[in-house]
Amino acid sequence: MASMPALCQQGDIRIKLQNLRTDVGGNLVICLFRGEKGFPEDGSKALRIVKTGLRSEIVITEIPKGEYAVSLLHDIDGNGKMTYSFIGIPKDGFSSSPDGGPSLKKPAYERARFFHDGKESRLQMKVHYLP
């Protein structure tokens, strides 16, 4: 039989951001998903949502062991969602774990998922901006 501490083990997920444009203002919206339902944009399906100012490291605390995916929005205009140009190009910065790369297609959960050991996970994510 497993001990109680092993079953309830929770740890932090530390996300180090690269290429974040702090000169354009706005804030960050980070969604942590446990499964593909809602990933990457439907925050109502996320296990946890973190909204914060612009900073290069984000810590999501007390996350149980398991499989997750992270989506990130640099919400430049502060409307709480991705803003698109009239031809469908994102105007806000975006990323997904481990690094969803710049693409006009939404990232797939299968490519973004990672395993959190219940202790501490460290991710590096590059924030992408399209012209």
C-alpha positions as CSV (number, residue, x, y, z in Angstrom):
1,M,0.0,0.0,0.0
2,A,1.4,3.5,-0.9
3,S,2.0,5.9,1.8
4,M,-0.2,9.0,2.1
5,P,2.6,11.5,1.4
6,A,3.4,9.7,-1.9
7,L,-0.2,9.8,-3.0
8,C,-0.6,13.5,-2.2
9,Q,2.7,14.7,-3.4
10,Q,2.5,18.1,-5.1
11,G,5.2,20.3,-6.5
12,D,5.8,23.4,-8.5
13,I,6.0,23.9,-12.3
14,R,8.5,26.6,-13.1
15,I,8.3,28.2,-16.5
16,K,11.2,30.2,-17.9
17,L,10.1,32.5,-20.8
18,Q,12.3,33.5,-23.6
19,N,11.7,36.3,-26.2
20,L,9.0,38.0,-24.1
21,R,8.4,41.5,-25.3
22,T,8.0,43.7,-22.2
23,D,8.1,46.9,-24.2
24,V,4.5,46.5,-25.6
25,G,2.7,46.2,-22.3
26,G,-0.2,43.8,-21.6
27,N,-0.2,40.8,-19.3
28,L,0.3,37.1,-19.3
29,V,-2.4,34.4,-19.2
30,I,-1.0,30.9,-18.5
31,C,-3.4,27.9,-18.7
32,L,-2.4,24.5,-17.3
33,F,-4.4,21.7,-18.8
34,R,-4.6,18.1,-17.5
35,G,-5.8,16.5,-20.8
36,E,-6.6,17.7,-24.2
37,K,-10.1,18.9,-23.5
38,G,-10.1,22.7,-24.1
39,F,-6.4,22.9,-25.0
40,P,-5.0,25.5,-25.9
41,E,-7.6,28.3,-25.7
42,D,-10.6,27.3,-23.6
43,G,-9.4,28.4,-20.1
44,S,-12.7,27.1,-18.6
45,K,-11.4,23.6,-19.2
46,A,-8.0,24.3,-17.6
47,L,-7.0,22.9,-14.2
48,R,-5.4,26.2,-13.3
49,I,-5.2,29.7,-14.8
50,V,-2.5,32.1,-13.8
51,K,-2.8,35.8,-14.8
52,T,0.2,38.0,-14.1
53,G,2.2,40.9,-15.3
54,L,5.1,40.6,-17.7
55,R,7.9,38.6,-16.1
56,S,10.4,36.0,-17.4
57,E,9.6,33.3,-14.8
58,I,6.2,32.0,-13.8
59,V,5.7,29.4,-11.0
60,I,2.5,27.4,-10.8
61,T,2.4,26.0,-7.3
62,E,1.2,22.7,-5.7
63,I,0.5,20.7,-8.8
64,P,0.0,16.9,-8.3
65,K,2.0,14.3,-10.3
66,G,0.6,13.7,-13.8
67,E,0.5,14.6,-17.5
68,Y,-0.1,18.3,-18.4
69,A,0.2,20.9,-21.1
70,V,0.6,24.6,-20.8
71,S,-0.6,27.3,-23.1
72,L,0.5,30.9,-22.8
73,L,-1.0,34.2,-24.1
74,H,0.8,37.5,-24.0
75,D,-2.4,39.5,-24.0
76,I,-1.1,42.8,-25.3
77,D,-4.4,44.6,-25.6
78,G,-5.8,43.2,-22.3
79,N,-9.0,41.8,-23.7
80,G,-8.4,38.3,-22.1
81,K,-8.3,36.4,-25.4
82,M,-6.2,36.0,-28.5
83,T,-6.6,38.9,-30.9
84,Y,-6.3,38.3,-34.7
85,S,-5.8,40.5,-37.7
86,F,-8.5,40.7,-40.4
87,I,-6.7,37.8,-42.2
88,G,-6.4,35.6,-39.1
89,I,-2.8,36.2,-38.0
90,P,-2.4,36.4,-34.2
91,K,-1.6,39.9,-32.9
92,D,-0.7,38.7,-29.4
93,G,2.3,36.7,-28.3
94,F,1.7,33.0,-27.7
95,S,3.5,29.7,-26.7
96,S,2.8,26.2,-25.5
97,S,4.8,23.6,-23.7
98,P,7.4,22.5,-24.4
99,D,7.7,25.0,-27.2
100,G,4.8,25.1,-29.6
101,G,6.7,27.0,-32.3
102,P,5.4,29.8,-34.5
103,S,2.5,28.4,-36.6
104,L,-0.8,29.6,-37.7
105,K,-2.3,26.2,-36.6
106,K,-3.2,25.7,-32.9
107,P,-0.7,23.4,-31.1
108,A,-1.8,19.8,-30.6
109,Y,-2.0,18.5,-27.0
110,E,0.1,15.5,-28.0
111,R,3.0,17.8,-28.9
112,A,2.6,20.0,-25.9
113,R,2.2,17.5,-23.1
114,F,4.8,16.8,-20.5
115,F,5.0,14.7,-17.3
116,H,5.2,16.4,-14.0
117,D,6.8,14.2,-11.3
118,G,5.0,15.9,-8.4
119,K,8.2,17.4,-7.1
120,E,9.4,20.2,-9.5
121,S,9.2,20.5,-13.2
122,R,11.1,23.2,-15.2
123,L,10.0,24.3,-18.6
124,Q,11.4,26.7,-21.1
125,M,9.0,28.3,-23.4
126,K,9.7,30.8,-26.2
127,V,7.0,33.4,-26.7
128,H,6.2,33.9,-30.4
129,Y,5.0,37.0,-32.2
130,L,4.0,37.0,-35.8
131,P,4.4,40.1,-38.0
